[in-house]
Every structure is written in structure tokens, then in C-alpha cells.
């Protein structure tokens, strides 16, 4: 700490000698100036960690000095000291981007606390955070082994994401390796849990519904519909729980969070299956049987998500609700702005649904575009790009308009994505699906220990195009690669974000209900 140099600016600096001695005893170097002009000259010539600045000085007052400091050294922390409690002076100082504001007389420990809060906060927070995480580390490990319900896994996943986001705000994060190891252990245990229990979950043999296809509309959204207060469901395709957590602070100044729940996406965790199931309130095999015109199997060339609106209409009718609602699917900025211009029309309906495909497109673009791949080279960067998109896209403007109109908002998604790292070899015929996280086909060759196998898809409420058709799913961070041109294929797809299989990131997805403040 001996090289931490402070500058104290006060026209009565001699009276502050006891404070300066106290700080020097704590290991700080304190230089002094008796006027604003002297202080500005010293700041130009030397490096200071922090400046204490008296507000009431002859000649150039503290606020004027503050303004000049910020023009040339915008990042230099300045603490204003004053005898005045006038609100206008406080507001001016705060508006000038001061680091803190102290009213005289002050105590030595008050000064020390301010220094630590400004200069040592990051280190103190980091040390405390590491200690807390180390205390909880072994408890989490044990809970991974014991967790045997979706509810228990959602709470564990919340804890993991909470720790990851807290550490991601710290510079020089030394915990990445340990966090990564624990996330891997959690992923392994969760994959084992799904492998053991998915049949019972999908067939309703658990105590309560946990699947988005069963809950989002029927259990959550339909009972809250009101003619007086319209509800707008905004589905952001491929939005992971950690991505929701980093955009949440942008909305909390304007909305109250009434509900923030994690549900389980069905398998395969891809739009064709998960979103169609959500909008219809049915399992994929039921959709293909009841509404064959709205369902296309994997091997068919048609676009797989052309009838979401129609499927939702059918679900509304099944529950005796009005099938009139607003629906829009947004693929680009121009159309997003057009949707925003239709907000009055939107709010004439008790229910509006807007689907945003940006995060899903980002996931695919990261695979195919070297520049995007470089920008989103890890989980933290992937979240950062999502945050930046949300803050600067028309979707944020839509939320602001909805806040002014006092509409209820539901945010959810159909599935998440996982960063894949480990290739596993699979062989299939020409009609086998190309997805890296699941395969559906007639002639699949694989190592049974590496995948989750559904030999009889009908048991899992999945369509079975042929008698011999089956499904296999990759787990954790695995991805499926063909032996042909294997090395090129692995190099191209390794460390990309994919979906379709079994992982915490893909399957445990957010449902959030917001009310305008």
C-alpha cells in the first residue's frame, strides 16, 4: 500500500495534519495542496489514486476544480468534503461524478472507510466472495449427488449461475478453473438425473408438472389473462437463464418481478419440438396426430415452425378462451420497429405474443462467422453480446413503451444452448438429422455409454416416422460428429453454442412475469 498516493486539497490544510498522520500510519502517502490551481498542476504532473477536495475554498471553489479534473482525468476518484448540507451543492457534486461526498466534521476512520470503499472495494469483495464460495463448494457437490427432482435442480442451477455472475464482475478472476470444474460436475449429475427420470417426467409420473409445454400457457399465462390489463408474452428464442439474469437489471427500474421460475424444456431442445409443444400445449406426437398439417418430421424439407400462431389458437379454443390475439415473429430490426409502431393495436387484445429470434441467430452466427466467434469466445462474452443487443435493439424500446402503457409482460423461451467441447462419433444414413446434439433416424450407430437413447419414441411422446426410427441425445458438452472428415468437423464445431440435447443450459429455462411500476 506504500505506493498508494493520495492528494488532499484544502486551504486550511494545516488543520488536517492529524488526519494525514493517521493515513500515513495506515500505509498511504498523502500529498497536499492549498488551492485548486495548485492541485490541478500537481494532478497534471503526478499520478494519484484518489483526491480529497474541499468544496469551500477561496479563488477556485471545489466544484470548479472538480469540473476541471474530470475534463482531463475522468477516471480519477474525487471525494468532496464540505461544511454545507445544501442539496443543490450535493446535487452539483454528484452530477460532477464524484466518488463520495462527506460533510465536515469527519472522523479519521470515516476517511479510511471511504478510501477502502473506493480503492480496496474490489479486492475486499473478491476475497469475501472467494471465502463464501469455498464454504459452499462442498455442500453444492453433495447436493448434485442428492438432487432427484426438477425443483431441486432448478435451485442448484440458480446457485451456480449466481456464483458465476458474481465472479464474472471481478477483474483477474482466479476462480474460473474451480467454477468450470464445478459446472462440469453439475452438468454430469444433471445429465444422469435426466437419463434416469425423463420417462417419468414426460409421462406425468412426478408430483407436479414441470415442463414448459404443460405449464407456460395452461398453468401460468391463461389464468392471469384480463380484458382490463393486457398481457404481452415475449418469447426470446434460445434465451438461457444466465442471459436473462444479465439483462434483468435493465428492466427492474421500470417493472416489478412478480414471478421468476425455471421450467424444463422437452427433448429435443430445439425450436421445432420445444416451441411447437409450448404453443400447442401438446407433446410432439400429439401435434403430429391431431394437426398433421402443422407438423413436419425432421427428414422433411419444409420449414418446421410455420404454424405457431395456429397451434396457439387451437390451445386457446381447447380451454374455452378467445382465439383472437396479436402475434408477430421478429427476425430483423425493420420488422421489430414495425411491431413497436403497432403497440396500440397490440394492447387491444388480452393476449399478444411476440417471438424474437435474435439470440438463436447469434448462436448460429457465432458458429459460422469468425468475427462473431471471436467476440463471443466464452460464456461471459456471450452474455455481454446478448446484453448489448438487448439494450440497443428495438426490443428494449418495446419494453419501455409497455411500461408506460402499464401492460403485464411475460418473458420466456423455448430452450437454451450449451457450449460444446467434446466430440462423440455417430454414424447414420442420409436421412439422419444434422443437429449436433440429437439424431433421429433409422440406422444409427453409436456408443451407448455416450448418449441417451430413445428406442421407442412413442414412449416419450415423440413422432416416429418409421417403425425403426429412434432418437439419441448428447449430454453435457458433447456433440456428435461423423467419422468422415472427422478432424475438420470437430475443429469447426468445437467451442460453439448448440442446442437439442441434455444440459442444464438447454433444458432449465426462465419464465418471468413483469408488472409495470
N, C-alpha and C positions, 0 to 999 in steps of 0.2 A: 504494500500500500504506500510505501515511501515515495513512489514516483507519481502518486495522485496529487496533482497540484490544483489548488482552488484559488479563485480571485474574489476578494471581498472589497466591495466598493461602498464607501460611506464617508461623508465629510467629517464625521466625528469618530474616525477610526481608532483614535487613542482610547476611547471609552470601551472599545471592544477587545482590548488586549486579553482579558481573562478568557474570552471565547476562543481567541486564536491560540493561546497556550493550551487550552483544553483539546482543541483539534489536533495540534501538533503532537500532543501526548498520545493521541489515538493513531498516529502514524501519517497524518496528512501534512502536506506542505501548503502553507497559506501565504499568498502574496496579497498586498493591499494597494488600494488607490483611493484618493480623497476627492476625486471629481470624475464626472462622466467622460470628459475629454481624455484624461489620463488613462482611464480604464479602456477606452476604445483603442488608444495607441498600444497599450500592453496586449490586448487581445489580438491585434494585428501581428505582433512580434512573437508571441508565445502561444503555447498550447495549454489550455485549461480544461479540466474535467467538468468544472461547474463554476458558476458565478453567483455570489450573493450580492444583491443590488438594492441599495436604499432608495425608496421611492421619492423622498423629500430632500433634495439637495439643491444648493444654490447653483445658479447657472443652468446647465442642462439637467432637468429632473430625471428621475428614474425611468419614467415611461418613454421619454425621448431617447434615452440611452438604450433601452430595450429595443425600440424600433430600429435603431442603427445597428445593434448587434445582430438582430435577426436578418437584416439585409445582407450581411457579409458572412455570418456564421449561424445559419438557420438551425443547425442541429445542436448547438451549444446550449446545455440546460442552464436556465436562469431562474433563480429564486428571488422573488421580490419581498423586501421587508418594509413595513410601513407602520406608522402610528395611527393612520386613518382607517376607519371602518366604513368609509363611504362606498356605497355599492357601485357608483359609477367608476371609481378608481379600480375597484376589484374587476369589474367587467372589462375595462380597458386593458388591464394587465393580463387577464385570462385570454382576451381576444388577441393579445400580442404573443400568445403561445408560450407563456411561462411554464416552468416545470412545477412550481409550487408558489404559494402565497402565504407569508407568515406575518402576523400582527404583533408588533412590539408591545410590551417587553417579551422576549423569548428566553427560554432556558437553554443551557448548553446541550442537554440531552435532546431537546427539541430539534436543535440544529443537526446533531449527529443522526437522529432518526431520519431527517429529511435527506441527508447525504446518502444514507444507506438505502432509503426508499428509491432514490433516483439512480445512484451509481451501482449499488450492490444488489438491487432487487432481483435481477435476472439470476445471479449466482445463488442467492438465498432461496429463491423459488425452485431453482433446479435441484439444489441439494435436498430441500424438503420433499420435493416430488419424488426423487430417487429413493429416499428413505421410506416414504409411504408405499411406493410400488414394491420395493423389496420386502416389506412386511406382508403385502398382499399376494406376492408372487406364488408362494407355495399353496396358499389357500385356493387360488384360482386353478392351479394344476390339479388339486384334489377334486375340485368341483367339475372339471372337464370329465373326469372318470365317472363321477356320480350322476351327472345330468342325464335324465331319462325322459324328459318331456320337452315339447317345443317351448313352453313358457320358461323353463329353466334355461334353455339355450338362448332365448332372446335376452334374458337378463345378463347372462355371461357375455354375449356379444356386445351388449351396451357397455359393459365394463371394459372390454378390450378396446373398443373404439374410443371410449372416454380417455383411457390411458394414452392411446396412440395420438389423439388430437392434442392432449396436454403436452406431451413431449415434442410434438411437431412444432410448437411455438417457440421452443428453446433453441438458441444457436449452439452449434457444436454438440449436437445430441449424441451422447455416448451410449445411449440405451437402445439404439436401433437394432443391434445384433440380438440382445436379450428379448426385446419386444417381438422381433421377427421369429425367434425360436418359439416363443410362447404362442404367437399366432399360428405357427405351423402345427404345434401340438393341439391347439384348439380345433384347427381345421381337420386334423386326423380324427379326433374324437367325435366331432360333429358328423363327419362322413360315415363313421361306424354306426353312429346313432341313426342316421337316415337309412342306411342299408338294413339295419335290424328292424326299423319301425315304420318305414314308408308305407308298406302294405296296410298296416292298421290305420295309419293316419289318413290315407287316401280313401279307405273304406269306412271311415267314421267310427272306428273301434276305439277311439280315445274319448276322454271325458267331455271335451268341448271342441267346437270347430276351430281349426287353426289355419285353414287355407284361405288365401285371398279370394279364390273362386267361390267359396262358400260365404264369405263374410263381407267383403267390401261393400257390395250393394245391398244385399239382403239384410244383414245384421247391423250394419253401421249407417249406411247412407240413406236408405229408404225410410227408416223410422224418423229421421230428422228433417225430411222434406217439408217445406212450408210455403204456402202461397204468399205469406207476408214477407218472409226473408228468403230470397232465392239462394240456392246452393250452387256453387261452381266447383266441379271436380276437375282438377288439373293433373293429368297423368303425364309425368316426365319419364319417358321410356328409358329403362336402364339406369335409374337413379338409385345408387347404393345408399345405405344408411349413413355412412361417413360423409358422403357428399351432401346429404340433407343437413347433417349437423353443421357443416361449414357455411351453408347458405342461410341457415336459420337466423343468425344474428341480423341479417339484412331485413328480416320481416318482423321480428319481435317488437321493434318500436311502434309498429302500426297494427299488429294483430296480437290477440291473446291466444295461446296454445291451449285448447280445451282437451285435446286428446293427441297423444303421440304413442302409437302402438306399432309393434313389429309383428307381421304375419309371415306365413311361409308360402312361397310361390310353389306351384306344382312343377313336376318334371314332365317333359324337358323344360328348363328355364329359358325358353325362347319366346318371342312375341307371338308366333303362330299358335302356340299352345296356351301359354300363361295369360296373355291378354284376351284371347277369344274366350277362354274359360271364365275370366273375370267379368267380361261384358255380358256374357250369356248366363252366368250363374250355373253353368253346367260343366261336367267333365268333357274332355275332347271326344271320347267315344260317343257320348250322348249328343253332342253337337252334330257329329257326322251322321248319326242315325236320324235325329229329329229334323235337322236342317241340312240335308246333303248338298243343297245348292250354295251353302255358306261355308263349306269346309273343303279344303283341298289337301290331299295327302302329301307327304314330303317329296315323293317322286314325281308329282305333277308339276308342270311348269308355271301354272298360274300364280299370281301374287296371292300370298296366304292371308293377308289381313285387309280384305276389301269390304268386309261386311260387319264391322264392329258396331256401327250405328244400328243396323238391322237386328243384330243379336241383342243389343240393349233394349230395343223396342219390344222384342219378344219377352225379355225378362220382366219389363215393366208391366206388360199385359198379364203375365202369369200371376203377378201379385196384385192385380186389380188397380194399378196406378195409371195415370195418364201417360200415354206413349208419346206425347208431344214434348220435345226437349230440344235444346240447342246443341249442335255437335260440330266440332271442327278439328281437323288434324293438320298440324303445322309442321312443314318441312323446311321453310326458309323465312328470312326476315320480312320480305314483302308481304307474304301471307299472314305472318304474325301481326304486322301493323294493321292489316285489313281486319283481322279478328278484333284487335283493340278498338277499332273505329265502330265496331258493332256491339259495343258493350251494353247500350240501352236495349237493343233488340235481345241480347243475351239474357238480360235480367228480367225480361217479361215472362220467362219460363221458371217454374220452381226448380228445374234442374238444367244445368248446362255442363257439357263435357268438352274439354279442350285437351287434345293429345299433342305433346311436344316431343319431337324425335331427336332433339339436338344431342343429348348425352349418348344415345345409341350411335348416332352418326360420328360423334367424337371417338367412340370406341373403335369403330371401323376405320375411321380416318387415321387413327394412331397406328393401326396395323399397316395400312397401305401408303401412308405419307411419311417419308423420312423426317421431315421438319417437325411435324406434329409428334412423331415418335420421340424425337429428341427433347421437345418441350415438355412432354408428359412422360418422363423416363422413370418415374417411380410413383408410388401411391400419393405422396404429398403433392407432387407436381400435377398429378391427375386431378386431385381435389382443387388445386389452385386454378386450373383452367376452367373447371366447372364453375367455381365462384366468379371468376372474371366474366365468363359468358353470361351467367345469371344476372350479375349486376349491370351489365351494359347491353342486355338484349331487351327486345320488346316485352318479354315475359315479366320482367320487373315492373315495367310501366303498367302492364295489365294488373298486377297485384296492387299497385298504388291506386289505380282507378277503382278497383274493387273495394279497397279500404275506405275510400271516400263514399262509395255507394252503400257501405255497411253490409256487404254480402258475406255469407258464410263461404268458406273455402275449404275444400279437401284436397290435399296433395298426396299422391301415391304413385306407384309404379307397378310394372308387371314382373320385373325381375331385375337383378343386379348383374355384375360381371366380376370376374376374378382374373388376376394377373397369372398367366400360365407360365410354368418354368420347366416342367418335367415331361418329356415326350414318352408315350407308350405306343407300341406298334399294334396296328389293327389292319386287317385285310377284309375287303368287301367287294361286291360286284359293282357294275357300272351304275346301278340304281341306288346304291347306298348313299345316305345323306352325307353332305360335305362338311357339316358342322364339326368343329374340333372337340366339342365337349360331349356330344352324344352321337350315336349312329343308330339308324333304323334301316333294316334291310333283311334279305333272305339268307345270305351266305356270309355271315360274319365270322372271322377267325381272330381270336384274341386270347390273352392270358386272363383266365377267370379271376385270379387274385388281384388284378389291376383295375377291374371295372365292376360296376353294379349292373347285374343282368336282369332284364325282364323277359323271360322266355314266352310268357303268356300275357301279352299286353292288355288283354281284356280284364285281367285281374286287377289292373292298375288304371282302368278306365281310359285306356289309350286305343286309338284306332289300330286295326290290324289289317293292312291292305292285302296281305296274302297269308295263307294258313301257316307258313313257315316264318313269317316276319317276326322279328324281335327287336328289342331296344337294349343298348348298352350305354352306360353313363360314366364319364370320367369323374374322378373325385379329387378334392383338394385343388392343387395347382397343376394337375396332369392335363395333357392334351394329346389327342390321338393323331398319329402320323402314319402314313402309308410307307411300306418298305421301299417302294420305287422313289428314287431321288430323295432318299430319306434325309441326308445331311442338309441339303438345300432347304427342304421343307421345315426342318427343325430350326434352322438358323433364322428363317423368315418369320416364324410364328412365336418363337420363344420370347418371353417377356412382353407379350401383347395381352390386352384385356379381352377375354372371351366369355361367352355365356352359353348355357344349355345343360350344364352338368350340376354336380353336387358340391356346394361350398357354402360357407356362412355368407359370403359376399353376394352370391347369386340368389340364395333361397330366402334369407331373412330380410324382408323389405319393409319400408316405412309406410304407415298410414297416419296422416296428420290432419286434424281438424282445427281450423283457424277461425276466430271471430274478430271482426274489426273492432278496434278500441274506440 
